[in-house]
């Protein structure tokens, strides 16, 4: 767990998930959660 007041602990993870959302999640519409999970494995 990150220390209180240290905002740079999650910077890498937040950056990765932000990029992943813009490239994968928001780029296409998925028919089901399973279809998203399959696309996520490929990503």
mmCIF entry with sequence, helices, sheets and N, C-alpha, C, O atoms, coordinates in Angstrom:
data_MODEL
# 
_entry.id   MODEL 
# 
_entity.id                         1 
_entity.type                       polymer 
_entity.pdbx_number_of_molecules   1 
# 
_entity_poly.entity_id                      1 
_entity_poly.type                           'polypeptide(L)' 
_entity_poly.nstd_linkage                   no 
_entity_poly.nstd_monomer                   no 
_entity_poly.pdbx_seq_one_letter_code       
;(UNK)(UNK)(UNK)(UNK)(UNK)(UNK)(UNK)(UNK)(UNK)(UNK)(UNK)(UNK)(UNK)(UNK)(UNK)(UNK)
(UNK)(UNK)(UNK)(UNK)(UNK)(UNK)(UNK)(UNK)(UNK)(UNK)(UNK)(UNK)(UNK)(UNK)(UNK)(UNK)
(UNK)(UNK)(UNK)(UNK)(UNK)(UNK)(UNK)(UNK)(UNK)(UNK)(UNK)
;
_entity_poly.pdbx_seq_one_letter_code_can   XXXXXXXXXXXXXXXXXXXXXXXXXXXXXXXXXXXXXXXXXXX 
_entity_poly.pdbx_strand_id                 A 
# 
loop_
_entity_poly_seq.entity_id 
_entity_poly_seq.num 
_entity_poly_seq.mon_id 
_entity_poly_seq.hetero 
1 1  UNK n 
1 2  UNK n 
1 3  UNK n 
1 4  UNK n 
1 5  UNK n 
1 6  UNK n 
1 7  UNK n 
1 8  UNK n 
1 9  UNK n 
1 10 UNK n 
1 11 UNK n 
1 12 UNK n 
1 13 UNK n 
1 14 UNK n 
1 15 UNK n 
1 16 UNK n 
1 17 UNK n 
1 18 UNK n 
1 19 UNK n 
1 20 UNK n 
1 21 UNK n 
1 22 UNK n 
1 23 UNK n 
1 24 UNK n 
1 25 UNK n 
1 26 UNK n 
1 27 UNK n 
1 28 UNK n 
1 29 UNK n 
1 30 UNK n 
1 31 UNK n 
1 32 UNK n 
1 33 UNK n 
1 34 UNK n 
1 35 UNK n 
1 36 UNK n 
1 37 UNK n 
1 38 UNK n 
1 39 UNK n 
1 40 UNK n 
1 41 UNK n 
1 42 UNK n 
1 43 UNK n 
# 
_struct_asym.id          A 
_struct_asym.entity_id   1 
# 
loop_
_struct_conf.conf_type_id 
_struct_conf.id 
_struct_conf.pdbx_PDB_helix_id 
_struct_conf.beg_label_comp_id 
_struct_conf.beg_label_asym_id 
_struct_conf.beg_label_seq_id 
_struct_conf.pdbx_beg_PDB_ins_code 
_struct_conf.end_label_comp_id 
_struct_conf.end_label_asym_id 
_struct_conf.end_label_seq_id 
_struct_conf.pdbx_end_PDB_ins_code 
_struct_conf.beg_auth_comp_id 
_struct_conf.beg_auth_asym_id 
_struct_conf.beg_auth_seq_id 
_struct_conf.end_auth_comp_id 
_struct_conf.end_auth_asym_id 
_struct_conf.end_auth_seq_id 
_struct_conf.pdbx_PDB_helix_class 
_struct_conf.details 
_struct_conf.pdbx_PDB_helix_length 
HELX_P HELX_P1 AA1 UNK A 11 ? UNK A 20 ? UNK A 11 UNK A 20 1 ? 10 
HELX_P HELX_P2 AA2 UNK A 21 ? UNK A 25 ? UNK A 21 UNK A 25 3 ? 5  
HELX_P HELX_P3 AA3 UNK A 33 ? UNK A 42 ? UNK A 33 UNK A 42 1 ? 10 
# 
_struct_conf_type.id          HELX_P 
_struct_conf_type.criteria    ? 
_struct_conf_type.reference   ? 
# 
loop_
_atom_site.group_PDB 
_atom_site.id 
_atom_site.type_symbol 
_atom_site.label_atom_id 
_atom_site.label_alt_id 
_atom_site.label_comp_id 
_atom_site.label_asym_id 
_atom_site.label_entity_id 
_atom_site.label_seq_id 
_atom_site.pdbx_PDB_ins_code 
_atom_site.Cartn_x 
_atom_site.Cartn_y 
_atom_site.Cartn_z 
_atom_site.occupancy 
_atom_site.B_iso_or_equiv 
_atom_site.pdbx_formal_charge 
_atom_site.auth_seq_id 
_atom_site.auth_comp_id 
_atom_site.auth_asym_id 
_atom_site.auth_atom_id 
_atom_site.pdbx_PDB_model_num 
ATOM 1   N N  . UNK A 1 1  ? 0.850   -1.169  0.000   1.00 0.00 ? 1  UNK A N  1 
ATOM 2   C CA . UNK A 1 1  ? 0.000   0.000   0.000   1.00 0.00 ? 1  UNK A CA 1 
ATOM 3   C C  . UNK A 1 1  ? 0.898   1.235   0.000   1.00 0.00 ? 1  UNK A C  1 
ATOM 4   O O  . UNK A 1 1  ? 1.852   1.316   0.773   1.00 0.00 ? 1  UNK A O  1 
ATOM 5   N N  . UNK A 1 2  ? 0.584   2.201   -0.877  1.00 0.00 ? 2  UNK A N  1 
ATOM 6   C CA . UNK A 1 2  ? 1.429   3.391   -0.929  1.00 0.00 ? 2  UNK A CA 1 
ATOM 7   C C  . UNK A 1 2  ? 1.315   4.228   0.333   1.00 0.00 ? 2  UNK A C  1 
ATOM 8   O O  . UNK A 1 2  ? 0.296   4.233   1.024   1.00 0.00 ? 2  UNK A O  1 
ATOM 9   N N  . UNK A 1 3  ? 2.387   4.925   0.599   1.00 0.00 ? 3  UNK A N  1 
ATOM 10  C CA . UNK A 1 3  ? 2.379   5.805   1.769   1.00 0.00 ? 3  UNK A CA 1 
ATOM 11  C C  . UNK A 1 3  ? 1.482   7.008   1.514   1.00 0.00 ? 3  UNK A C  1 
ATOM 12  O O  . UNK A 1 3  ? 1.318   7.452   0.378   1.00 0.00 ? 3  UNK A O  1 
ATOM 13  N N  . UNK A 1 4  ? 0.928   7.508   2.554   1.00 0.00 ? 4  UNK A N  1 
ATOM 14  C CA . UNK A 1 4  ? 0.055   8.670   2.462   1.00 0.00 ? 4  UNK A CA 1 
ATOM 15  C C  . UNK A 1 4  ? 0.858   9.886   2.008   1.00 0.00 ? 4  UNK A C  1 
ATOM 16  O O  . UNK A 1 4  ? 1.947   10.154  2.516   1.00 0.00 ? 4  UNK A O  1 
ATOM 17  N N  . UNK A 1 5  ? 0.305   10.613  1.049   1.00 0.00 ? 5  UNK A N  1 
ATOM 18  C CA . UNK A 1 5  ? 0.951   11.824  0.581   1.00 0.00 ? 5  UNK A CA 1 
ATOM 19  C C  . UNK A 1 5  ? 1.978   11.611  -0.516  1.00 0.00 ? 5  UNK A C  1 
ATOM 20  O O  . UNK A 1 5  ? 2.602   12.577  -0.956  1.00 0.00 ? 5  UNK A O  1 
ATOM 21  N N  . UNK A 1 6  ? 2.177   10.379  -0.975  1.00 0.00 ? 6  UNK A N  1 
ATOM 22  C CA . UNK A 1 6  ? 3.140   10.105  -2.031  1.00 0.00 ? 6  UNK A CA 1 
ATOM 23  C C  . UNK A 1 6  ? 2.372   9.735   -3.301  1.00 0.00 ? 6  UNK A C  1 
ATOM 24  O O  . UNK A 1 6  ? 2.059   8.565   -3.525  1.00 0.00 ? 6  UNK A O  1 
ATOM 25  N N  . UNK A 1 7  ? 2.075   10.727  -4.120  1.00 0.00 ? 7  UNK A N  1 
ATOM 26  C CA . UNK A 1 7  ? 1.224   10.507  -5.291  1.00 0.00 ? 7  UNK A CA 1 
ATOM 27  C C  . UNK A 1 7  ? 1.955   9.835   -6.446  1.00 0.00 ? 7  UNK A C  1 
ATOM 28  O O  . UNK A 1 7  ? 1.311   9.426   -7.412  1.00 0.00 ? 7  UNK A O  1 
ATOM 29  N N  . UNK A 1 8  ? 3.269   9.709   -6.380  1.00 0.00 ? 8  UNK A N  1 
ATOM 30  C CA . UNK A 1 8  ? 4.011   9.137   -7.495  1.00 0.00 ? 8  UNK A CA 1 
ATOM 31  C C  . UNK A 1 8  ? 4.090   7.614   -7.441  1.00 0.00 ? 8  UNK A C  1 
ATOM 32  O O  . UNK A 1 8  ? 4.620   6.999   -8.367  1.00 0.00 ? 8  UNK A O  1 
ATOM 33  N N  . UNK A 1 9  ? 3.578   6.993   -6.384  1.00 0.00 ? 9  UNK A N  1 
ATOM 34  C CA . UNK A 1 9  ? 3.613   5.539   -6.273  1.00 0.00 ? 9  UNK A CA 1 
ATOM 35  C C  . UNK A 1 9  ? 2.839   4.860   -7.398  1.00 0.00 ? 9  UNK A C  1 
ATOM 36  O O  . UNK A 1 9  ? 3.297   3.846   -7.925  1.00 0.00 ? 9  UNK A O  1 
ATOM 37  N N  . UNK A 1 10 ? 1.694   5.386   -7.775  1.00 0.00 ? 10 UNK A N  1 
ATOM 38  C CA . UNK A 1 10 ? 0.851   4.743   -8.785  1.00 0.00 ? 10 UNK A CA 1 
ATOM 39  C C  . UNK A 1 10 ? 1.016   5.326   -10.164 1.00 0.00 ? 10 UNK A C  1 
ATOM 40  O O  . UNK A 1 10 ? 0.303   4.901   -11.073 1.00 0.00 ? 10 UNK A O  1 
ATOM 41  N N  . UNK A 1 11 ? 1.892   6.253   -10.379 1.00 0.00 ? 11 UNK A N  1 
ATOM 42  C CA . UNK A 1 11 ? 1.970   6.957   -11.661 1.00 0.00 ? 11 UNK A CA 1 
ATOM 43  C C  . UNK A 1 11 ? 2.127   5.996   -12.832 1.00 0.00 ? 11 UNK A C  1 
ATOM 44  O O  . UNK A 1 11 ? 1.482   6.180   -13.864 1.00 0.00 ? 11 UNK A O  1 
ATOM 45  N N  . UNK A 1 12 ? 2.960   4.987   -12.698 1.00 0.00 ? 12 UNK A N  1 
ATOM 46  C CA . UNK A 1 12 ? 3.189   4.047   -13.792 1.00 0.00 ? 12 UNK A CA 1 
ATOM 47  C C  . UNK A 1 12 ? 1.937   3.237   -14.084 1.00 0.00 ? 12 UNK A C  1 
ATOM 48  O O  . UNK A 1 12 ? 1.548   3.097   -15.243 1.00 0.00 ? 12 UNK A O  1 
ATOM 49  N N  . UNK A 1 13 ? 1.307   2.706   -13.054 1.00 0.00 ? 13 UNK A N  1 
ATOM 50  C CA . UNK A 1 13 ? 0.095   1.907   -13.251 1.00 0.00 ? 13 UNK A CA 1 
ATOM 51  C C  . UNK A 1 13 ? -1.039  2.756   -13.816 1.00 0.00 ? 13 UNK A C  1 
ATOM 52  O O  . UNK A 1 13 ? -1.750  2.313   -14.718 1.00 0.00 ? 13 UNK A O  1 
ATOM 53  N N  . UNK A 1 14 ? -1.213  3.955   -13.305 1.00 0.00 ? 14 UNK A N  1 
ATOM 54  C CA . UNK A 1 14 ? -2.278  4.824   -13.807 1.00 0.00 ? 14 UNK A CA 1 
ATOM 55  C C  . UNK A 1 14 ? -2.039  5.192   -15.264 1.00 0.00 ? 14 UNK A C  1 
ATOM 56  O O  . UNK A 1 14 ? -2.983  5.257   -16.050 1.00 0.00 ? 14 UNK A O  1 
ATOM 57  N N  . UNK A 1 15 ? -0.795  5.429   -15.625 1.00 0.00 ? 15 UNK A N  1 
ATOM 58  C CA . UNK A 1 15 ? -0.463  5.742   -17.012 1.00 0.00 ? 15 UNK A CA 1 
ATOM 59  C C  . UNK A 1 15 ? -0.785  4.556   -17.915 1.00 0.00 ? 15 UNK A C  1 
ATOM 60  O O  . UNK A 1 15 ? -1.399  4.731   -18.967 1.00 0.00 ? 15 UNK A O  1 
ATOM 61  N N  . UNK A 1 16 ? -0.379  3.354   -17.518 1.00 0.00 ? 16 UNK A N  1 
ATOM 62  C CA . UNK A 1 16 ? -0.642  2.162   -18.319 1.00 0.00 ? 16 UNK A CA 1 
ATOM 63  C C  . UNK A 1 16 ? -2.131  1.954   -18.521 1.00 0.00 ? 16 UNK A C  1 
ATOM 64  O O  . UNK A 1 16 ? -2.577  1.754   -19.651 1.00 0.00 ? 16 UNK A O  1 
ATOM 65  N N  . UNK A 1 17 ? -2.911  1.998   -17.446 1.00 0.00 ? 17 UNK A N  1 
ATOM 66  C CA . UNK A 1 17 ? -4.342  1.745   -17.569 1.00 0.00 ? 17 UNK A CA 1 
ATOM 67  C C  . UNK A 1 17 ? -5.045  2.849   -18.347 1.00 0.00 ? 17 UNK A C  1 
ATOM 68  O O  . UNK A 1 17 ? -6.033  2.580   -19.031 1.00 0.00 ? 17 UNK A O  1 
ATOM 69  N N  . UNK A 1 18 ? -4.563  4.075   -18.261 1.00 0.00 ? 18 UNK A N  1 
ATOM 70  C CA . UNK A 1 18 ? -5.126  5.157   -19.066 1.00 0.00 ? 18 UNK A CA 1 
ATOM 71  C C  . UNK A 1 18 ? -4.916  4.918   -20.552 1.00 0.00 ? 18 UNK A C  1 
ATOM 72  O O  . UNK A 1 18 ? -5.828  5.108   -21.356 1.00 0.00 ? 18 UNK A O  1 
ATOM 73  N N  . UNK A 1 19 ? -3.703  4.498   -20.913 1.00 0.00 ? 19 UNK A N  1 
ATOM 74  C CA . UNK A 1 19 ? -3.405  4.192   -22.313 1.00 0.00 ? 19 UNK A CA 1 
ATOM 75  C C  . UNK A 1 19 ? -4.214  2.988   -22.773 1.00 0.00 ? 19 UNK A C  1 
ATOM 76  O O  . UNK A 1 19 ? -4.764  2.998   -23.874 1.00 0.00 ? 19 UNK A O  1 
ATOM 77  N N  . UNK A 1 20 ? -4.292  1.951   -21.942 1.00 0.00 ? 20 UNK A N  1 
ATOM 78  C CA . UNK A 1 20 ? -5.050  0.758   -22.309 1.00 0.00 ? 20 UNK A CA 1 
ATOM 79  C C  . UNK A 1 20 ? -6.516  1.096   -22.554 1.00 0.00 ? 20 UNK A C  1 
ATOM 80  O O  . UNK A 1 20 ? -7.114  0.608   -23.513 1.00 0.00 ? 20 UNK A O  1 
ATOM 81  N N  . UNK A 1 21 ? -7.094  1.922   -21.697 1.00 0.00 ? 21 UNK A N  1 
ATOM 82  C CA . UNK A 1 21 ? -8.500  2.299   -21.879 1.00 0.00 ? 21 UNK A CA 1 
ATOM 83  C C  . UNK A 1 21 ? -8.702  3.025   -23.198 1.00 0.00 ? 21 UNK A C  1 
ATOM 84  O O  . UNK A 1 21 ? -9.651  2.734   -23.927 1.00 0.00 ? 21 UNK A O  1 
ATOM 85  N N  . UNK A 1 22 ? -7.822  3.966   -23.513 1.00 0.00 ? 22 UNK A N  1 
ATOM 86  C CA . UNK A 1 22 ? -8.010  4.730   -24.744 1.00 0.00 ? 22 UNK A CA 1 
ATOM 87  C C  . UNK A 1 22 ? -7.761  3.882   -25.985 1.00 0.00 ? 22 UNK A C  1 
ATOM 88  O O  . UNK A 1 22 ? -8.432  4.078   -26.998 1.00 0.00 ? 22 UNK A O  1 
ATOM 89  N N  . UNK A 1 23 ? -6.814  2.945   -25.935 1.00 0.00 ? 23 UNK A N  1 
ATOM 90  C CA . UNK A 1 23 ? -6.504  2.122   -27.100 1.00 0.00 ? 23 UNK A CA 1 
ATOM 91  C C  . UNK A 1 23 ? -7.438  0.931   -27.260 1.00 0.00 ? 23 UNK A C  1 
ATOM 92  O O  . UNK A 1 23 ? -7.708  0.511   -28.385 1.00 0.00 ? 23 UNK A O  1 
ATOM 93  N N  . UNK A 1 24 ? -7.933  0.383   -26.168 1.00 0.00 ? 24 UNK A N  1 
ATOM 94  C CA . UNK A 1 24 ? -8.700  -0.859  -26.255 1.00 0.00 ? 24 UNK A CA 1 
ATOM 95  C C  . UNK A 1 24 ? -10.156 -0.667  -25.865 1.00 0.00 ? 24 UNK A C  1 
ATOM 96  O O  . UNK A 1 24 ? -11.054 -0.936  -26.664 1.00 0.00 ? 24 UNK A O  1 
ATOM 97  N N  . UNK A 1 25 ? -10.393 -0.218  -24.677 1.00 0.00 ? 25 UNK A N  1 
ATOM 98  C CA . UNK A 1 25 ? -11.751 -0.177  -24.141 1.00 0.00 ? 25 UNK A CA 1 
ATOM 99  C C  . UNK A 1 25 ? -12.639 0.817   -24.875 1.00 0.00 ? 25 UNK A C  1 
ATOM 100 O O  . UNK A 1 25 ? -13.764 0.482   -25.246 1.00 0.00 ? 25 UNK A O  1 
ATOM 101 N N  . UNK A 1 26 ? -12.149 2.035   -25.091 1.00 0.00 ? 26 UNK A N  1 
ATOM 102 C CA . UNK A 1 26 ? -12.979 3.064   -25.717 1.00 0.00 ? 26 UNK A CA 1 
ATOM 103 C C  . UNK A 1 26 ? -12.929 3.007   -27.241 1.00 0.00 ? 26 UNK A C  1 
ATOM 104 O O  . UNK A 1 26 ? -13.726 3.671   -27.903 1.00 0.00 ? 26 UNK A O  1 
ATOM 105 N N  . UNK A 1 27 ? -12.019 2.236   -27.807 1.00 0.00 ? 27 UNK A N  1 
ATOM 106 C CA . UNK A 1 27 ? -11.844 2.197   -29.256 1.00 0.00 ? 27 UNK A CA 1 
ATOM 107 C C  . UNK A 1 27 ? -12.896 1.345   -29.954 1.00 0.00 ? 27 UNK A C  1 
ATOM 108 O O  . UNK A 1 27 ? -13.183 1.570   -31.129 1.00 0.00 ? 27 UNK A O  1 
ATOM 109 N N  . UNK A 1 28 ? -13.466 0.388   -29.267 1.00 0.00 ? 28 UNK A N  1 
ATOM 110 C CA . UNK A 1 28 ? -14.471 -0.469  -29.896 1.00 0.00 ? 28 UNK A CA 1 
ATOM 111 C C  . UNK A 1 28 ? -15.544 -0.864  -28.899 1.00 0.00 ? 28 UNK A C  1 
ATOM 112 O O  . UNK A 1 28 ? -15.380 -0.731  -27.686 1.00 0.00 ? 28 UNK A O  1 
ATOM 113 N N  . UNK A 1 29 ? -16.643 -1.352  -29.446 1.00 0.00 ? 29 UNK A N  1 
ATOM 114 C CA . UNK A 1 29 ? -17.762 -1.771  -28.611 1.00 0.00 ? 29 UNK A CA 1 
ATOM 115 C C  . UNK A 1 29 ? -17.748 -3.297  -28.528 1.00 0.00 ? 29 UNK A C  1 
ATOM 116 O O  . UNK A 1 29 ? -17.708 -3.974  -29.555 1.00 0.00 ? 29 UNK A O  1 
ATOM 117 N N  . UNK A 1 30 ? -17.781 -3.832  -27.327 1.00 0.00 ? 30 UNK A N  1 
ATOM 118 C CA . UNK A 1 30 ? -17.717 -5.270  -27.129 1.00 0.00 ? 30 UNK A CA 1 
ATOM 119 C C  . UNK A 1 30 ? -19.114 -5.828  -26.911 1.00 0.00 ? 30 UNK A C  1 
ATOM 120 O O  . UNK A 1 30 ? -19.958 -5.195  -26.277 1.00 0.00 ? 30 UNK A O  1 
ATOM 121 N N  . UNK A 1 31 ? -19.348 -7.032  -27.450 1.00 0.00 ? 31 UNK A N  1 
ATOM 122 C CA . UNK A 1 31 ? -20.660 -7.662  -27.341 1.00 0.00 ? 31 UNK A CA 1 
ATOM 123 C C  . UNK A 1 31 ? -20.905 -8.260  -25.968 1.00 0.00 ? 31 UNK A C  1 
ATOM 124 O O  . UNK A 1 31 ? -22.049 -8.361  -25.525 1.00 0.00 ? 31 UNK A O  1 
ATOM 125 N N  . UNK A 1 32 ? -19.840 -8.654  -25.297 1.00 0.00 ? 32 UNK A N  1 
ATOM 126 C CA . UNK A 1 32 ? -19.986 -9.311  -24.000 1.00 0.00 ? 32 UNK A CA 1 
ATOM 127 C C  . UNK A 1 32 ? -18.711 -9.114  -23.188 1.00 0.00 ? 32 UNK A C  1 
ATOM 128 O O  . UNK A 1 32 ? -17.674 -8.738  -23.733 1.00 0.00 ? 32 UNK A O  1 
ATOM 129 N N  . UNK A 1 33 ? -18.791 -9.368  -21.894 1.00 0.00 ? 33 UNK A N  1 
ATOM 130 C CA . UNK A 1 33 ? -17.569 -9.308  -21.076 1.00 0.00 ? 33 UNK A CA 1 
ATOM 131 C C  . UNK A 1 33 ? -16.515 -10.313 -21.542 1.00 0.00 ? 33 UNK A C  1 
ATOM 132 O O  . UNK A 1 33 ? -15.315 -10.054 -21.449 1.00 0.00 ? 33 UNK A O  1 
ATOM 133 N N  . UNK A 1 34 ? -16.972 -11.456 -22.042 1.00 0.00 ? 34 UNK A N  1 
ATOM 134 C CA . UNK A 1 34 ? -16.032 -12.473 -22.526 1.00 0.00 ? 34 UNK A CA 1 
ATOM 135 C C  . UNK A 1 34 ? -15.261 -11.973 -23.746 1.00 0.00 ? 34 UNK A C  1 
ATOM 136 O O  . UNK A 1 34 ? -14.067 -12.239 -23.887 1.00 0.00 ? 34 UNK A O  1 
ATOM 137 N N  . UNK A 1 35 ? -15.951 -11.247 -24.626 1.00 0.00 ? 35 UNK A N  1 
ATOM 138 C CA . UNK A 1 35 ? -15.282 -10.687 -25.804 1.00 0.00 ? 35 UNK A CA 1 
ATOM 139 C C  . UNK A 1 35 ? -14.226 -9.664  -25.380 1.00 0.00 ? 35 UNK A C  1 
ATOM 140 O O  . UNK A 1 35 ? -13.147 -9.598  -25.968 1.00 0.00 ? 35 UNK A O  1 
ATOM 141 N N  . UNK A 1 36 ? -14.542 -8.876  -24.365 1.00 0.00 ? 36 UNK A N  1 
ATOM 142 C CA . UNK A 1 36 ? -13.562 -7.916  -23.856 1.00 0.00 ? 36 UNK A CA 1 
ATOM 143 C C  . UNK A 1 36 ? -12.363 -8.640  -23.253 1.00 0.00 ? 36 UNK A C  1 
ATOM 144 O O  . UNK A 1 36 ? -11.219 -8.253  -23.492 1.00 0.00 ? 36 UNK A O  1 
ATOM 145 N N  . UNK A 1 37 ? -12.619 -9.687  -22.475 1.00 0.00 ? 37 UNK A N  1 
ATOM 146 C CA . UNK A 1 37 ? -11.519 -10.426 -21.848 1.00 0.00 ? 37 UNK A CA 1 
ATOM 147 C C  . UNK A 1 37 ? -10.602 -11.041 -22.907 1.00 0.00 ? 37 UNK A C  1 
ATOM 148 O O  . UNK A 1 37 ? -9.382  -11.056 -22.738 1.00 0.00 ? 37 UNK A O  1 
ATOM 149 N N  . UNK A 1 38 ? -11.180 -11.544 -23.989 1.00 0.00 ? 38 UNK A N  1 
ATOM 150 C CA . UNK A 1 38 ? -10.373 -12.123 -25.065 1.00 0.00 ? 38 UNK A CA 1 
ATOM 151 C C  . UNK A 1 38 ? -9.513  -11.039 -25.723 1.00 0.00 ? 38 UNK A C  1 
ATOM 152 O O  . UNK A 1 38 ? -8.332  -11.259 -25.990 1.00 0.00 ? 38 UNK A O  1 
ATOM 153 N N  . UNK A 1 39 ? -10.104 -9.875  -25.983 1.00 0.00 ? 39 UNK A N  1 
ATOM 154 C CA . UNK A 1 39 ? -9.342  -8.771  -26.576 1.00 0.00 ? 39 UNK A CA 1 
ATOM 155 C C  . UNK A 1 39 ? -8.250  -8.291  -25.624 1.00 0.00 ? 39 UNK A C  1 
ATOM 156 O O  . UNK A 1 39 ? -7.166  -7.906  -26.062 1.00 0.00 ? 39 UNK A O  1 
ATOM 157 N N  . UNK A 1 40 ? -8.532  -8.314  -24.335 1.00 0.00 ? 40 UNK A N  1 
ATOM 158 C CA . UNK A 1 40 ? -7.546  -7.899  -23.338 1.00 0.00 ? 40 UNK A CA 1 
ATOM 159 C C  . UNK A 1 40 ? -6.357  -8.850  -23.308 1.00 0.00 ? 40 UNK A C  1 
ATOM 160 O O  . UNK A 1 40 ? -5.219  -8.410  -23.147 1.00 0.00 ? 40 UNK A O  1 
ATOM 161 N N  . UNK A 1 41 ? -6.605  -10.140 -23.459 1.00 0.00 ? 41 UNK A N  1 
ATOM 162 C CA . UNK A 1 41 ? -5.504  -11.114 -23.499 1.00 0.00 ? 41 UNK A CA 1 
ATOM 163 C C  . UNK A 1 41 ? -4.600  -10.863 -24.695 1.00 0.00 ? 41 UNK A C  1 
ATOM 164 O O  . UNK A 1 41 ? -3.379  -10.982 -24.592 1.00 0.00 ? 41 UNK A O  1 
ATOM 165 N N  . UNK A 1 42 ? -5.198  -10.514 -25.833 1.00 0.00 ? 42 UNK A N  1 
ATOM 166 C CA . UNK A 1 42 ? -4.412  -10.235 -27.035 1.00 0.00 ? 42 UNK A CA 1 
ATOM 167 C C  . UNK A 1 42 ? -3.618  -8.945  -26.857 1.00 0.00 ? 42 UNK A C  1 
ATOM 168 O O  . UNK A 1 42 ? -2.482  -8.840  -27.317 1.00 0.00 ? 42 UNK A O  1 
ATOM 169 N N  . UNK A 1 43 ? -4.221  -7.965  -26.188 1.00 0.00 ? 43 UNK A N  1 
ATOM 170 C CA . UNK A 1 43 ? -3.567  -6.678  -25.959 1.00 0.00 ? 43 UNK A CA 1 
ATOM 171 C C  . UNK A 1 43 ? -2.332  -6.859  -25.113 1.00 0.00 ? 43 UNK A C  1 
ATOM 172 O O  . UNK A 1 43 ? -1.642  -5.885  -24.811 1.00 0.00 ? 43 UNK A O  1 
# 
